[in-house]
């Protein structure tokens, strides 16, 4: 492979802000909920690069075939891999595509084929476009990506109208979108720099603090394990709260220490404490092994489920906090039993058929 922009490329990143900016010269796009992917094509060679330098190529053979048909012979495109259903984007199904067995990858590629959404062009032919303004890169992208209805390749919608962007922010949420992106029209492409803006949905819920994981240095709390009760009184693991400062990580060790004593006695997740059970959980329970974390230690420390924390989250998918949460405060005025699924705000699916041919097909097939 010999391109003007060579892998690996670290994608340009975004800063989180709470409100949609309305400054002159901004362009807006929906924020996709999938796997960030930079596609490199040099003739018959196609590589799908991820944001953490782990190639995605082997997991999405159907995309390699598709992109070989719809892209020009030599190019580099930044975009997102998504799985589209009649009800919106399905991140849980997308995650299942990361399987080590080639036979399983082939089966899933046929059963749950992925789509690609392009939103930036980094190189074309022998031209390195990263120094060109974003608006120019975008216009050029529109001329080279074949997005006919019979393909699963798309270009993300874009607008310069903040009112349209605000409508997207509200209307597309139920379809699995994360929010809205804002980019300066004159912005060059700068790897690993937070020069764009992302506006994401945020809510709060009171959750049971039922365990924690140590920070990677083993000296502080890395994340809190969160639980909610269902109608039958079962405590389910719904995600984690993380992103603590170094000082807060140390403080949490002392604050949680009293709850570690006799924590496994009658703990609702006691069976998960066994390492074998954790491995079988495949990331769906505390301590489960996750393919995407590359063997990262996900062992956990149980806590007596007596403490309640108010947690800020973005949205819910499959009854879990999709991107984890952030601890706002501990709630000594709330009882663990009051922390139920009834708090969670699950948005009804929005219609995506106008954007995706595959969404229309899924709807017609009743899926």
C-alpha positions in Angstrom: 0.0 0.0 0.0 1.4 3.4 -1.1 -0.9 6.3 -0.3 -0.2 10.0 0.5 -1.8 9.4 3.9 -0.7 6.0 5.3 -2.0 3.9 8.1 -2.2 4.1 11.0 -4.0 7.4 11.3 -5.3 8.7 14.6 -8.7 10.2 13.9 -9.4 13.9 14.6 -11.4 14.2 17.9 -14.1 16.4 19.4 -14.6 18.3 22.6 -17.9 17.7 24.5 -20.0 20.8 25.0 -23.5 21.1 26.5 -25.3 23.3 23.9 -25.3 23.5 20.2 -22.9 26.3 19.1 -24.3 28.8 16.6 -21.2 30.6 15.5 -20.8 31.6 11.8 -18.8 29.2 9.7 -19.9 26.0 11.4 -21.2 22.9 9.7 -23.3 20.3 11.5 -23.7 16.5 11.2 -25.5 13.8 13.1 -23.2 12.0 15.5 -23.2 8.3 14.7 -23.1 5.5 17.2 -20.8 2.9 15.7 -17.1 2.1 15.2 -15.0 5.0 14.0 -13.2 3.8 10.9 -10.6 5.2 8.5 -10.7 3.4 5.2 -7.5 3.1 3.2 -7.8 1.9 -0.4 -4.9 1.4 -2.8 -6.2 -0.6 -5.7 -7.1 -4.1 -4.5 -5.7 -3.4 -1.1 -8.3 -2.1 1.5 -7.6 -1.7 5.2 -10.2 -0.6 7.8 -8.4 1.2 10.6 -9.9 1.9 14.0 -9.4 4.8 16.4 -7.1 2.7 18.6 -4.8 1.3 15.8 -6.5 -2.1 15.8 -7.4 -3.0 12.2 -11.1 -3.8 11.8 -10.5 -5.4 8.3 -10.9 -9.1 9.3 -14.2 -8.5 11.2 -16.1 -6.8 8.3 -15.3 -8.8 5.1 -18.6 -7.6 3.6 -17.5 -4.0 3.9 -14.1 -4.7 2.3 -16.0 -6.1 -0.7 -18.5 -3.3 -0.7 -15.9 -0.5 -0.5 -14.0 -2.0 -3.3 -17.0 -1.4 -5.4 -18.0 2.1 -4.4 -14.7 3.9 -3.7 -12.2 5.3 -6.2 -9.0 3.2 -6.7 -6.8 5.3 -4.3 -8.3 7.2 -1.4 -8.4 7.6 2.4 -11.9 8.3 4.0 -12.8 8.9 7.6 -16.2 7.5 8.7 -18.2 5.2 10.9 -19.2 1.5 10.7 -22.8 1.0 11.8 -25.4 -1.8 11.8 -28.8 -0.5 10.6 -32.1 -2.0 11.4 -35.7 -0.8 10.8 -35.6 0.8 14.3 -32.3 2.5 14.1 -28.6 1.9 14.8 -27.9 -1.3 16.7 -24.6 -1.0 18.6 -25.0 -4.2 20.5 -25.2 -6.2 17.3 -22.3 -4.3 15.9 -20.2 -5.2 19.0 -20.9 -8.9 18.4 -19.1 -8.6 15.0 -15.8 -8.5 16.9 -15.4 -12.3 17.1 -12.1 -14.2 17.0 -13.4 -17.1 14.9 -13.3 -16.7 11.2 -16.3 -19.0 10.7 -18.3 -16.8 13.1 -17.2 -13.6 11.4 -18.4 -15.0 8.0 -21.7 -16.1 9.5 -22.3 -12.7 11.1 -21.3 -10.8 8.0 -24.1 -12.5 6.1 -26.7 -12.3 8.9 -26.0 -8.7 10.2 -24.1 -6.9 7.4 -22.6 -3.6 8.4 -22.9 -0.2 6.6 -20.3 2.5 6.2 -21.0 6.2 6.6 -18.3 8.6 5.3 -17.9 12.1 6.6 -14.4 13.2 5.7 -11.8 12.7 2.8 -8.2 12.7 3.8 -6.6 11.7 0.5 -7.5 11.1 -3.1 -5.2 9.7 -5.7 -1.8 11.2 -5.0 -3.2 14.2 -3.1 -2.9 14.6 0.6 -6.0 16.6 1.5 -5.5 17.0 5.3 -4.4 20.6 5.0 -7.4 21.6 2.9 -10.5 23.2 4.6 -13.1 20.7 5.7 -15.8 22.3 3.5 -13.7 21.5 0.4 -12.9 18.0 1.6 -16.6 17.4 2.1 -17.6 18.6 -1.4 -15.0 16.4 -2.9 -16.2 13.4 -0.9 -19.7 13.9 -2.3 -18.2 13.4 -5.8 -16.3 10.1 -5.3 -18.5 7.9 -3.0 -21.1 5.9 -4.8 -24.2 6.0 -2.5 -26.8 4.4 -4.7 -29.8 2.8 -3.0 -28.5 -0.7 -3.6 -25.3 -0.2 -1.6 -24.7 0.1 2.2 -22.4 3.1 1.7 -23.6 6.5 2.8 -22.4 10.1 3.2 -23.5 11.7 6.4 -26.1 14.4 6.2 -24.7 17.9 6.7 -26.1 21.4 7.2 -25.0 24.9 7.9 -28.3 25.7 9.6 -28.2 25.4 13.4 -32.0 25.1 13.5 -31.8 22.0 11.3 -29.0 20.6 13.5 -31.2 21.2 16.6 -34.0 19.3 15.0 -31.6 16.4 14.3 -30.5 16.5 17.9 -34.0 15.9 19.1 -35.6 13.8 16.3 -32.8 11.3 15.6 -32.1 10.4 19.2 -34.5 7.5 19.2 -32.8 6.0 16.1 -29.6 5.5 18.1 -27.7 8.7 17.2 -25.4 10.1 19.9 -26.2 13.7 19.2 -24.7 16.3 16.8 -21.2 17.2 15.6 -20.2 20.8 14.8 -17.1 21.4 12.6 -15.6 24.7 11.3 -15.8 24.9 7.6 -12.2 26.0 7.3 -10.8 23.2 9.6 -7.8 21.2 8.4 -7.7 17.5 9.4 -5.4 17.2 12.4 -4.8 13.8 13.8 -5.6 13.1 17.5 -6.6 16.8 18.1 -9.9 17.8 19.7 -10.8 20.6 17.3 -14.4 19.6 16.6 -17.4 19.8 18.9 -19.9 17.1 20.0 -23.2 17.9 21.6 -24.6 14.7 23.3 -27.8 13.9 25.2 -27.4 13.7 29.0 -29.7 12.5 31.7 -29.3 11.4 35.3 -30.4 8.3 37.2 -29.9 7.1 40.8 -28.1 3.7 40.8 -27.0 1.2 43.3 -23.2 1.1 43.8 -22.6 -2.6 44.0 -18.9 -2.9 43.2 -15.9 -1.3 41.7 -12.8 -1.9 39.6 -9.4 -0.7 40.5 -7.7 1.9 38.4 -4.9 0.5 36.1 -2.2 1.4 38.6 -4.0 -0.5 41.3 -3.9 2.4 43.7 -7.3 4.0 43.2 -10.9 3.3 42.1 -11.1 3.2 38.3 -14.9 2.7 37.9 -18.0 2.1 39.9 -20.3 -0.8 39.0 -23.9 0.3 38.8 -27.1 -1.6 39.4 -30.8 -1.1 38.9 -33.7 -3.3 40.2 -36.3 -4.8 37.9 -40.0 -5.3 38.8 -39.2 -8.7 40.4 -36.6 -7.2 42.7 -33.5 -8.5 40.9 -30.5 -6.2 40.8 -29.1 -5.9 37.2 -25.7 -4.6 36.2 -26.4 -1.6 33.9 -22.9 -0.1 33.4 -20.2 1.8 35.1 -19.4 5.3 36.3 -15.8 6.4 35.6 -13.5 9.2 34.5 -12.4 10.3 38.0 -9.5 12.6 38.7 -6.4 11.1 40.4 -7.5 12.8 43.7 -11.0 11.5 43.5 -9.8 7.9 42.7 -7.9 7.9 46.0 -10.8 9.5 48.0 -13.1 6.8 46.8 -10.9 4.0 48.2 -11.5 5.4 51.7 -15.1 6.2 51.2 -16.0 2.7 49.9 -13.8 0.8 52.4 -16.6 0.2 54.9 -18.8 -1.4 52.2 -16.1 -3.9 51.3 -16.4 -5.8 54.6 -18.5 -9.0 54.2 -19.5 -7.7 50.8 -20.0 -11.1 49.2 -22.3 -12.3 51.9 -25.8 -12.4 50.2 -24.5 -10.2 47.4 -26.9 -10.4 44.4 -23.9 -10.8 42.0 -22.0 -13.4 44.1 -21.9 -16.0 41.4 -20.0 -13.6 39.1 -17.1 -13.4 41.5 -15.9 -16.7 40.2 -13.3 -16.1 37.5 -14.7 -18.8 35.3 -18.2 -17.3 35.4 -16.8 -13.9 34.6 -15.0 -15.3 31.5 -18.3 -16.9 30.3 -20.1 -13.6 30.7 -18.3 -12.2 27.6 -18.5 -8.6 28.9 -22.2 -8.7 29.8 -21.6 -9.0 33.5 -19.1 -7.4 35.9 -15.7 -9.0 35.2 -16.7 -10.3 31.9 -14.0 -10.7 29.2 -14.4 -8.1 26.4 -13.0 -8.8 22.9 -12.7 -5.1 22.3 -10.6 -4.5 25.4 -7.9 -6.9 24.2 -7.7 -9.0 27.3 -7.8 -6.1 29.7 -8.3 -7.1 33.4 -12.0 -6.6 34.2 -12.0 -8.2 37.6 -14.0 -6.4 40.2 -14.4 -5.8 43.9 -17.8 -6.4 45.4 -19.4 -3.8 47.7 -22.4 -4.3 50.0 -25.2 -2.8 47.8 -26.2 -0.1 50.3 -24.9 3.0 48.6 -26.8 5.1 46.0 -25.1 7.3 43.5 -26.6 9.9 41.1 -25.1 9.2 37.7 -25.2 11.3 34.5 -25.6 9.2 31.4 -26.3 9.8 27.7 -28.7 7.2 26.6 -29.9 3.6 27.1 -29.6 0.7 24.8 -30.7 -2.9 25.7 -31.5 -1.7 29.2 -27.9 -0.6 29.8 -26.1 2.8 29.9 -24.7 2.9 26.4 -21.5 4.8 27.1 -21.3 4.4 30.8 -21.8 7.3 33.1 -20.3 9.9 35.4 -20.8 10.1 39.1 -22.5 13.3 40.1 -22.8 12.7 43.9 -23.7 10.0 46.4 -27.4 10.1 47.5 -27.6 9.2 51.2 -31.3 10.2 51.1 -32.2 7.4 48.7 -32.6 3.7 49.5 -31.1 1.1 47.1 -34.5 -0.4 46.6 -35.8 2.8 45.1 -33.3 2.5 42.2 -35.3 0.9 39.5 -35.4 0.8 35.7 -38.5 3.1 35.8 -36.1 6.1 36.1 -34.5 5.4 32.7 -35.7 7.5 29.8 -35.7 5.2 26.7 -36.6 7.2 23.6 -38.9 5.7 21.1 -37.2 4.7 17.8 -37.2 7.3 15.1 -37.7 6.5 11.4 -34.4 6.1 9.4 -35.9 4.8 6.2 -35.5 8.1 4.4 -31.7 7.9 5.0 -30.9 4.2 4.7 -32.0 1.8 2.0 -31.2 -1.1 4.3 -33.5 0.4 7.0 -36.3 0.4 4.4 -35.6 -3.2 3.5 -35.5 -4.3 7.2 -38.8 -2.6 7.8 -40.5 -4.3 4.8 -39.1 -7.6 6.0 -40.6 -7.0 9.4 -37.3 -7.1 11.2 
